[in-house]
């Protein structure tokens, strides 16, 4: 197992003081698990202050979204260069909530991915099927289409900077979670798609996270799957103790390998 990445997506939650406090708690404790890459993705208005808290810590800063242009008349948007300017290393792109609520298409995600890479960010690119699509047996078809569209025309060097996150839409914020076998099945498919498009070394080098109601109670079993390289954590990342237990689980799984 490669060094896992556990990233916390705070979504549209917390206030300034809560964000500072949570970031400080995570930064203070993350030193105990140096084998795990840890990242926090706060709301955009708190990126600067959270970045200051994380400075000189092992925890990386990430944005939750970015536009594909570096500047211009795009009211309410953030450019990748702005994220870099406040210290971001990662940016989440193509999250199912962006696709569902804001109409983002694979083509839009692809443009964002390319812009993020050009700016030096590491995009965490989300892919996943809805409950209806899973029930109709379309999971593989959906994943293949999102992979092809969202990651179109990326070079071998570029894809190695990308993190993939499989997040079954039906398991996000619902309390439901894919079984370890369901997660592994899709992660193995993503690994196969990488292998077929690029090569074996690249397929093994790319980090593939699982996201979808990851909790301390299920983290170890999910992270122990052969092709699961970490977790994109939503609700459980809003409590330092819960999030750090997931980080600890990733460390423990790696130590057992």
N, C-alpha and C positions, 0 to 999 in steps of 0.2 A: 504494500500500500504506500502510495506517495504521501508526502506531507499534506495532511488534510487542511481544508479551508472552512472555517466556521464564521459565517457573516450574519450579523444581526440587522434585519430590515425593520426599522422602527415605524415605517409608514407615516401616517399623519397623526402622530401621538406625542405626548409629553409637552411640557413647557420648558422655558430656558433653564430654570433651576433644576428641574427633574432631569433634563438632558445632561447637564454638567455633572450632577451627582452620579447618574448611572454610568456615564463614560469614565468617571474617576474610579468607580468601584471595579469596573471591568479592567481598566488599565493597570490598577494596582495588583489585581489577582492573576492576570494573564501571564505574568512572568513565571508562574509555577508550571506552565505547560508549554515550554519552548518548542516542542515538536509540532505544535498546531499554529497555523496561520489564523489570526483573528482579525475581523474587520467589523466596524460599526457604520451603519448607513442611516444617519439621522435626517429629519426633515431639513430642507434646504436652508431655512432661516437660522438653523443652529449649526450648520456645517463649520463656520468659522470658529465659534466658541468651543465646540466639541473637538475640532482639530487642535486647538490650543491645549486642551486637556490631554489629548493623546500624544502630543509632541514628546519625543524622547521616550516613548513607551513602545512595546512590541505590537501594539494594536494599530491597524491601518484604518484610514478614513475612506468612506465611500459615499457617492451620491446615489439617489434613488431614480434619477432620470437625467437625460441631457438631450439637447437639440442637436441636429446634424450640422448647423451652421456655427461658425466661430463668433459671429457678431451680426447685428442687423435689427430690423424692425420686427421683432418677434416678442411682443409684450407678454410678460409672465414666464418666459422660457429662460433656461440656463444653458450656456454653451459649455462644451467640454473644457475649453481653455479656462473658463471661470472656475470650474471644479478643480482643475490642476492648480490654479492660483491660490486656492484656500487649502491646498494640501491633500486633495483626494488622490488615492491610488486606484480605487475601483469605482465603477458605476454600474448600477443595475439597469438593464435595458430589456424591454419586451416583457416585463412582468405581466402576468395574466390580467391584473387589475388595470393596467395601462391599455392592454388590448381590448378588454371587455368594456370599460367605462369611457375610454377616450379614443376608441376607434383606431388604435395603432395596428398597422398591417405588417406583414413580414418585410415588405419593401421598405417601410419606414424604419423598422428596427434595423435592417441592413445598413441603411444610410447612417443611422446613429452609431452602429458598431464601427463602421469605417472611420467616422469622424472622431470617435473616442480613441481608437487605436492611433490615429494620426496625431492626436494631442498627447499621447503617452499614457493614457488611462488603460486599465485592464477591465474590459466589459464583462459583467456577469450576465450572460444571455439566457433568458428564461424560455422554456418550452414546456408545453403540457396540454393535455386533453380535458374536455369537459366531461361531466358525468354521462351525458347523453352519448357523446362520442365513444366513451369507454363501453357503455352498455350495448352500443351498436357494433362493437368490434372494430372501431376505427382508430384505436390508439396508435398503432404503428404507422398507419397512413398519415395521421395528423402530425406525428413527430417527424416523419420523413419530410413532409411538406414544410414544416416550420424550420427544420434544419437547413433544407435547401434554400429557402427564401431568406431567412434571417442571416445566414452565413455565406451568402453568395459571393463569389469572386474574392475570397480571402486567400492570401498566399500562405504557404507553409509557415513562414515566420510569423505572420499575423495570427493564424489560428492557434499557435502555441501560446499567445498572450491572452486568449479568450478563456473564460471560465463558463462552462455550461451548467445550467441549473434545471433539473427536471422537477417541475412543480405541477402535479396533477391538480387541475383547477378545482375539482370536486373535494380536494383535501385541504384547501386553503381557508383558514378561519372557520371551518365547519366542525372541527373536532375529529373529523374522520382522518384517517391516515392510510396511505397505501401500505399493504403488507410488505415486509422485507423482500418477499419474492416478486411482488409487483414492481417495486422500485428497481430491483436488480435487473428485471427483464428489460425495462426501458433504458436503464443505464448501459446495459450490455448492447442494446441496439444502437445507442449513440456512439459507443466505442466502435462498433462495427462500421457505422457510417463514416466516422473519422478515418478508420483504417482503409476503407474503400476509396475515399476521396484523396487521402494524403498517403500515409504509410503507417506501419506498425509502431515505429518509435514515436511518431506524432500522436497517434491514438493513445498511447500509454502516457504521454507527457501532459495531455490536456486534463485539467481538473473538472470532474463532473459532480456537482453537488446535488443533494436531494432537498427539496423544499416542499412543505405541505404538512402543517401541524406537527412539526418536530418538537418533541418535549424531552425533558430529562428521562422520563420513563421509557421512551421508545428509541432514544438516540443510539444507544450501544448496539442494539440489534440491527438498526438501519445502517449504521456506519461500518458494521462488520461485513457487509456484503462486498464481494470482490471488486465491483465497479463503482461503488459509492465512495467518493473522495472528500466528503465533507457535507455541510448542511447550510442551507439558506433559511434562517430562523426568523419567523415573524413574531407572533404574540409572546413566545417564551423569551424573546430578546429584550422585553421591556422590564424584566426583573433580573437584576444582576445575578442572584443566586441560581435561578433556573438556567440562564444563559451559560454561566460558568460551569454548571454541571454538564451541559452538553459539550463544552470545550474539554472538560475533564474526560468525558466518555470517548471523545475522539482521540485523546492522548492515550487512554487505556487500550483502545483497540489497536492503535499503532504499536504500542509496546508489546502487545501479544503476537504481532506478526512475526 
